[in-house]
Amino acid sequence: QTLVTTPDPPPTDFGIGGPPQSGLAETFVALGPNLASFGFYVFGINTGPYDVAIYSWNGADPVGAPLFVSLPFGSLPSGWNDFNTGILGLPLTTGTTYLAAFESPLGNDVLLGAAGTDTYPGGEAAFENGGIWFVNPNFDIALRATFETPVNTSSVTPEPEALSLLALGLGAMVGAPRRRRR
């Protein structure tokens, strides 16, 4: 399942303008047990470092250490970019609220796509200023998140060829000691 919090492309933008602001984020409700990827619309940036992260969320602040943090990156091409990070299987609890953040540890300027209204009822825009998170329930940052349900490998039925090979191997193991006794 894919969660999209705003129209594509987003109709407006939201930014941070340097220290002490250091992060823009959107809260979201996990639609499945594994977050396969997530991303933001980011206006071309020239200075870094930046990173993206996923946090547990208690309704007002991130809880504990990040569940995922990307490698730092420094710039994106000029104009709007569909920035996406592939996580491939970050375990989350379906129905639980999390925070997806675009972070600037040095407080560098950043501009993210956004909706000027609450287009996603399950989330809220958030920004960090001086270590304190502020939430706007009437505004959404453009976030896309894809969730996967893991394949249950314990109920997979073997192919007939695999069963034949297993029978042949077991037969050879049983027959080998009989030949030695003769």
N, C-alpha and C positions, 0 to 999 in steps of 0.2 A: 504494500500500500504506500502511496505517496501523499504526503501532507504538503499543501501549498497554502501559505497564510495570506497572500495578497494576489491581486490580478497579475498576470504576466504580460508585459513588463509592469513593474510597480508604478503607480501613478505619481508618486512624489519621493522625497528623500528625507533622511534624518542623519545628522552628523554629530561628531564630537570635534571640538575646536582646540584641542591641545590640553596640556596639564591644567588641573589635576584630573580631568576626565580621561578614562583609560579603557572603556569598553562599551559596546553597543550590543544588545542581545534581544532575543525573543524567547518567551516561555512557550512550551508546547507539551501536549499530552502524547505519550508514546502510543502509537497505533499497533505496535507489534513487539515481540520480545527481542528483536535485534535491529539496531540502527545500521543500515547498510551504507548510507551516505547522507550528507547534509550540506547545504550551501546557502550563500547570500548573493544578492546583487550588490556589487561594490563598484563605486566610481574609481577610475584609475588612480592609483596612489604611487608616489615616487619615493617615499622614505619609509623606513621600517625601524625596528622589526614589528611584525604583526603576527598573530596566530589566531586560530579558531579553537574553541573548546566546548565541551559538554559538561554540565554540572548537575548534580541533584539540586532540587529547588524546594524551599520550604514556604513559598508564597511571598517572601520578602528578601531573602538572601540565598546565595549559593551555600550548599551544605558540604563541608569537608573539601578534600582535594578534588580536582577535576577528574571526571571519569575518562576523559580523552582530551589531549592537547596536541594540535598539529605541530609539525616542525616550524620554526620561525621562517617567515618569508619577508621580502623587502619591497617589492613593487609589482604592480599590475599594469597592463597597457592602458593608455589614455582612453577615456570614455567608460561606458558601463560594461562590466564584466560579470558573467554568470560564474561566480567562484564556487566550486564544489570540491569537497574533500571526500574521498572514498575511505570509509572506516572498515567496512566489511565485517559485520558481526559484533558490534558493541552491544553487549547484553544490557537491556533495559527492562523495566517492569511495565507491562502493558497497562495503560490507564493512569500511569503516574506522571506528574508534571516535572519537566526538566528545563534547563536553561541552555540555549545555544548562543554562544558569545563570540563576537569578533573583537579581539583584544589588541590594544596597543600599549605594551608595557611602559613605553616612554611617553605616552599621552599624545602621540602624533595625530594630526588631523585624519579623519576618515569619514566617508559619506556612504551610507547604505541605502538601498531602495526601501521604500516604505509605503504604507497606505495611510492617508490622512484620517482614517476612521478605523473602527474596530471591525475588520473584515474576517477575523478568525476568532470565534467565540471561546476557543480553548486556550488562548494565549494573550500575552501582554508584552508591549515593548518595555525594555529596561535599559538603563544606562548607569555606568559607575562613575562617580565623581568623588575623588578623594577617599576611596575605599568604602564609600557608602553607595548602595544600590537604590535607585529610584525607579518606580514602576509607573507606567501610564496604561491603564486598562482600556483607554479609548483610542489606542493607536497600535499599529502592528508593523514590525520590521519584516521585510520580505524574506521569508525562510522557506526552503524546500528541504524536506526530509523523507527518505525512503526507508521503509521498514520491511524486514523479511521474517518469515517464520522458518525456523530450521527444519531441515528434512529429518524425519524420524528413521534412522537407519536400522533400528532394531526390528522393524516390521517389514524389511525388504525381503522379498522372496528370491532365492537364488535362481539363476538361469539353469535350464535343463543340462546344458553342457557342463556347467560347474558341478552339478550333482554327479554326472557321469564320471568326471575326473576324480571326484572324491571317492566314489565307489571303486574305481580302478586302483587308486592309491591304497585304499584300505585292503583290497584283495591282495595286492602285491605284498603288503606288510604281513598279512596272515599267512600267505603262501611261502614266504622266504624261510621261516623256521622249519617248515615241513621238508623242504628240499635238503636242508643241511642234515636232518636226521637220517636220511636214506643213505 
